[in-house]
Amino acid sequence: MSVEVKNVIKKFGRFMALDNVSLKVESGELVALLGPSGSGKTTLLRTIAGLEFPDNPGAAQVLFYGEDVTSIPASERKAGFAFQHYALFRHLSVFENIAFGLRVRPKATRPPETAIRSRVDKLLQLIQLEPLATRFPSQLSGGQRQRVALARALAVEPKVLLLDEPFGALDAKVRKELRRWLRQLHDEIHITTLFVTHDQEEALEVADRVAILRAGRIEQIGTPDEIYDRPASPFVYDFLGNVNLFSGRVKDGSVVIGETEFALSEKTGELDIDAVAFVRPHDIRITRATGDQKTFPARVLRSNAAGPLANLELERLDGGGSFTVQLSKEEFLLLQPKAGEQVFVALKNVRVFSEDYSI
């Protein structure tokens, strides 16, 4: 069951929530909608669900497997929806919470009791909560309650599963456990799924593709590798993970930072312009001697080697400001940089963009 939105515009007063957005999710695909607050993620999800409607219905379309459902209400779209705050019924057991959507169907379309019980039993097995079927929500952990909410959304056999910040109310450790579980669940049932998140790590780990939204528009969509390794704009580069920005000048296909010339990861043509260079912290190496590398001098300000990676803050000696470096624990122990000492810095995978971007 593919899902497609075409040319959707949605405003709330003067605020443009969706600015002519188009997106296609293939059948069985898991797509993350990622972006900062106010970028349009949840509005897009609610429009797909039928909880919001485009302001340009003549030009906009929402399609489920090629069928136009733009004007069809949420109750008739056969989409399963799970929210951040579970919304479980406190007076119902786990079993009855999952069965609720089936029991409230009109009598003509309601499955027989045996079919309902069979369906719920299979879902309890799928979410690995069979022993807790008779418990109430107050007797469950946050992660268990979220699994129940997802099972309830799946009980009605939706064509599409829509998740709005499903793990947002959970602590970091439980979030990591549940997102691995969600990926495994999706691989088992292959239901077309969209989920909203503001957590970059979550989106990159779980999704088949990630759509990054900004100010009501889709800035880029692609696989996690594509958007992380080949960001289409400064915004995407800056939004995904940590990045250092260096002022420099593009010249003859390279970028000059301070007095040092570095190769670019992508050629920009024979330009001669001021630019901002983007470099990930893990793409920076530091040494005590220049050797044959192209480097610039910097001073170590502080370091934190707790955990598997060491994070350092350095300061350019030419007054170009501070930046961060990420080393493996082995590299850090071998170098053992001390606060206040001078080192030499080499950059790789340097990227610049043609559009203006100030620092």
C-alpha positions in Angstrom: 0.0 0.0 0.0 1.8 3.1 -1.3 1.1 6.6 0.1 1.5 9.7 -1.9 0.8 13.4 -1.2 0.9 15.9 -4.0 1.2 19.7 -3.9 -0.3 20.0 -0.3 -0.6 23.5 1.1 -1.7 24.0 4.7 -1.8 27.2 6.7 -2.7 28.0 10.3 -3.6 31.7 10.2 -0.6 33.3 8.6 1.7 30.4 9.4 2.6 28.3 6.5 2.7 24.7 7.9 3.0 22.9 4.5 4.3 24.8 1.5 3.3 22.8 -1.7 4.6 19.5 -0.3 4.8 16.4 -2.4 6.0 13.0 -1.1 5.7 9.3 -2.1 6.1 6.4 0.2 6.4 3.0 -1.5 4.4 0.0 -0.4 6.1 -1.7 2.6 8.5 1.2 3.1 9.4 2.8 6.5 9.9 6.6 6.1 10.9 9.0 8.8 9.7 12.6 8.8 12.6 14.5 10.4 13.0 18.2 11.2 13.1 20.9 13.8 10.0 22.1 15.7 7.6 23.9 13.4 9.0 22.4 10.2 5.6 20.7 9.3 6.3 17.1 10.2 3.2 16.4 12.3 1.0 18.5 10.0 2.0 16.3 7.1 1.4 13.2 9.1 -2.1 14.4 10.2 -2.9 15.3 6.6 -2.1 11.8 5.5 -4.2 10.5 8.3 -7.2 12.6 7.4 -7.0 14.7 10.7 -6.1 17.8 8.7 -7.2 18.7 5.1 -5.2 20.7 2.5 -6.1 24.3 2.0 -5.9 23.8 -1.8 -8.2 20.7 -2.3 -8.5 21.2 -6.0 -4.8 21.1 -6.6 -3.7 18.9 -3.7 -4.1 15.1 -3.4 -3.6 12.4 -0.8 -3.4 9.0 -2.5 -3.5 5.5 -0.8 -2.3 3.0 -3.4 -3.4 5.3 -6.2 -6.8 5.9 -4.7 -7.6 9.6 -4.0 -8.6 9.9 -0.3 -8.1 13.7 0.0 -11.7 14.4 1.1 -12.2 11.1 2.9 -12.4 11.5 6.8 -9.8 9.7 9.0 -12.3 7.0 10.1 -12.6 5.7 6.5 -8.9 5.8 5.5 -7.9 2.6 7.3 -4.8 4.2 8.8 -3.4 3.2 12.2 -2.2 6.1 14.3 -0.1 6.0 17.4 0.8 9.1 19.4 3.6 10.1 21.8 1.4 9.8 24.8 0.0 6.3 24.3 -3.7 7.4 25.0 -4.4 3.9 26.5 -7.7 3.4 28.3 -6.8 3.2 32.0 -9.8 1.0 32.9 -9.1 -1.6 30.3 -6.6 -4.4 30.4 -3.8 -4.7 27.9 -5.9 -7.3 26.0 -9.0 -5.1 25.9 -7.0 -2.0 24.9 -5.7 -3.8 21.8 -9.1 -5.3 21.0 -10.9 -1.9 21.4 -10.8 -0.9 17.7 -12.3 -4.2 16.7 -15.0 -4.2 19.3 -16.4 -0.8 18.5 -16.9 -1.5 14.8 -20.5 -1.5 13.6 -22.1 -4.9 14.0 -22.1 -5.6 10.3 -18.3 -5.2 10.0 -17.3 -6.4 13.5 -15.3 -9.7 13.5 -16.7 -12.6 15.6 -15.4 -12.9 19.1 -13.1 -15.8 18.2 -11.5 -13.8 15.4 -11.0 -10.8 17.8 -9.3 -13.0 20.4 -7.1 -14.7 17.8 -6.1 -11.4 16.3 -5.2 -9.9 19.8 -3.3 -13.1 20.8 -1.2 -12.8 17.7 -0.4 -9.2 18.4 0.5 -9.9 22.0 2.9 -12.4 20.7 4.3 -10.0 18.2 4.9 -7.3 20.8 6.2 -9.9 23.3 3.7 -9.0 26.0 1.7 -12.3 26.2 2.2 -12.7 30.0 0.9 -9.2 30.6 -2.4 -9.5 28.8 -4.5 -9.0 32.0 -2.6 -6.1 33.4 -3.7 -2.5 33.3 -1.7 0.4 31.8 -0.7 1.7 35.2 1.0 -1.6 35.8 3.2 -1.3 32.7 6.5 0.5 32.0 6.5 3.3 29.5 8.1 1.1 26.9 5.5 -1.6 27.4 2.7 0.9 27.1 4.0 2.2 23.8 4.1 -1.4 22.5 0.5 -1.8 23.5 -0.4 1.5 21.7 1.3 0.2 18.5 -0.5 -3.1 18.8 -3.8 -1.4 19.2 -3.1 0.6 16.0 -2.2 -2.6 14.2 -5.3 -4.5 15.5 -7.6 -2.9 12.9 -5.4 -4.1 10.1 -4.6 -0.7 8.8 -3.3 -0.1 5.3 -0.8 2.5 6.6 0.8 3.0 10.0 1.4 6.6 11.2 3.5 7.3 14.2 3.9 10.7 15.8 7.0 10.9 18.0 6.2 7.4 19.2 9.1 7.2 21.6 9.3 10.9 22.6 8.1 10.4 26.2 10.6 7.7 27.0 14.1 7.8 28.5 17.1 7.4 26.2 17.9 3.7 27.0 14.2 2.6 26.4 14.0 4.7 23.2 17.0 2.8 21.8 15.5 -0.6 22.7 12.1 0.3 21.2 13.4 1.7 18.0 15.4 -1.6 17.4 12.2 -3.4 18.2 10.2 -1.2 15.8 12.6 -2.0 13.0 12.3 -5.7 13.7 8.6 -5.4 13.8 8.4 -3.6 10.5 10.7 -6.2 8.9 8.1 -8.9 10.0 4.9 -7.2 9.0 6.0 -4.9 6.1 3.3 -2.4 6.6 3.8 1.0 4.9 4.9 3.2 7.8 5.6 6.9 8.4 6.9 8.2 11.6 7.6 11.7 12.9 10.7 12.3 15.0 13.1 15.2 15.9 15.8 12.7 16.8 18.3 12.4 14.0 19.9 9.2 15.4 16.5 7.6 15.6 15.6 8.4 12.0 18.9 7.3 10.6 18.9 4.0 12.5 15.3 3.0 11.9 14.1 4.3 8.5 14.5 3.0 5.0 14.4 6.7 3.8 14.4 10.0 5.7 12.5 13.1 4.6 14.0 16.3 6.1 11.5 19.1 6.5 12.3 22.8 7.0 9.8 25.6 7.1 7.0 23.6 5.6 9.1 22.2 2.7 10.9 18.9 2.1 14.6 19.9 2.0 15.9 16.5 1.0 14.7 12.9 1.0 16.9 9.8 0.7 18.4 6.8 2.4 20.1 7.5 5.7 23.5 7.1 4.0 22.6 9.5 1.2 21.4 12.3 3.4 24.2 12.0 5.9 27.1 11.6 3.4 25.7 13.7 0.6 23.5 16.5 2.2 21.8 18.6 -0.4 22.0 21.9 1.5 23.8 23.7 4.3 20.7 23.2 6.5 20.7 19.4 6.1 24.4 19.2 6.7 24.1 21.3 9.9 21.0 19.6 11.1 22.3 16.0 10.8 24.9 15.4 13.6 27.6 17.7 14.7 29.5 19.8 12.2 32.3 22.5 12.3 32.0 25.6 10.1 35.2 27.2 8.9 35.3 30.5 7.0 37.5 30.2 3.9 37.8 30.9 0.2 37.1 28.5 -2.7 39.9 28.7 -5.3 40.7 26.4 -8.2 38.6 23.5 -6.9 40.0 23.7 -3.3 39.2 25.7 -0.2 41.7 27.9 1.6 41.3 28.0 5.4 43.6 30.5 7.0 46.7 30.0 4.9 46.2 26.3 4.2 44.6 24.8 1.1 42.4 21.6 1.5 40.8 19.4 -1.2 37.1 19.5 -1.4 35.0 16.3 -1.3 33.0 17.5 -4.3 34.3 19.8 -7.0 32.6 23.2 -7.2 34.2 24.5 -10.5 36.8 27.1 -10.9 35.3 29.6 -8.5 37.1 32.2 -6.5 34.7 33.2 -3.8 34.4 33.4 0.0 32.7 30.3 1.4 31.9 28.4 4.5 33.5 24.9 4.7 31.6 22.1 6.6 33.6 19.4 8.3 32.4 16.7 10.7 34.3 16.4 14.0 35.3 12.8 13.1 36.8 14.0 9.8 39.5 16.0 11.6 42.9 14.6 12.6 45.4 16.2 14.9 49.2 15.6 15.1 52.2 17.1 16.8 54.1 17.4 13.6 53.0 18.5 10.2 54.7 15.8 8.2 53.6 15.7 4.6 50.0 16.7 5.4 48.4 20.0 4.8 47.6 21.4 8.2 47.0 24.5 10.2 48.1 25.1 13.8 45.6 25.1 16.7 45.6 25.0 20.5 43.9 22.4 22.6 41.4 24.0 25.0 39.9 21.0 26.7 39.1 17.3 26.2 36.7 14.7 27.4 37.7 11.0 26.9 34.8 9.4 28.8 33.2 6.6 26.7 34.4 5.0 23.5 35.1 8.3 21.8 37.1 11.3 22.9 35.8 14.8 22.2 38.2 17.7 22.1 37.7 21.5 21.7 40.4 23.3 19.8 41.1 26.9 19.0 42.6 28.2 15.7 45.7 30.3 16.3 44.9 32.7 13.5 41.8 33.9 15.4 39.3 31.8 13.4 37.5 30.6 16.4 37.1 27.2 18.1 35.9 23.9 16.8 35.4 20.3 17.9 37.3 17.1 17.1 36.2 13.5 17.7 38.9 10.8 18.1 38.7 7.1 18.8 39.8 6.2 22.3 42.9 4.5 20.8 43.9 7.7 18.9 43.4 9.8 22.0 45.5 7.5 24.2 48.3 7.4 21.6 48.4 11.2 21.2 47.4 12.2 24.8 46.8 15.9 23.9 47.1 18.3 26.9 45.1 21.5 27.4 47.1 24.5 26.2 49.5 22.7 23.9 49.8 23.5 20.2 48.9 20.8 17.6 48.5 20.7 13.9 45.1 20.0 12.3 44.3 18.2 9.0 40.8 18.2 7.4 39.2 15.6 5.2 35.8 15.3 3.5 35.5 19.1 3.3 32.3 20.4 1.8 31.2 23.8 0.7 27.9 25.0 -0.8 27.3 27.5 -3.5 24.6 29.4 -1.5 25.5 31.9 1.1 25.8 30.6 4.6 27.1 32.8 7.4 28.9 31.8 10.6 
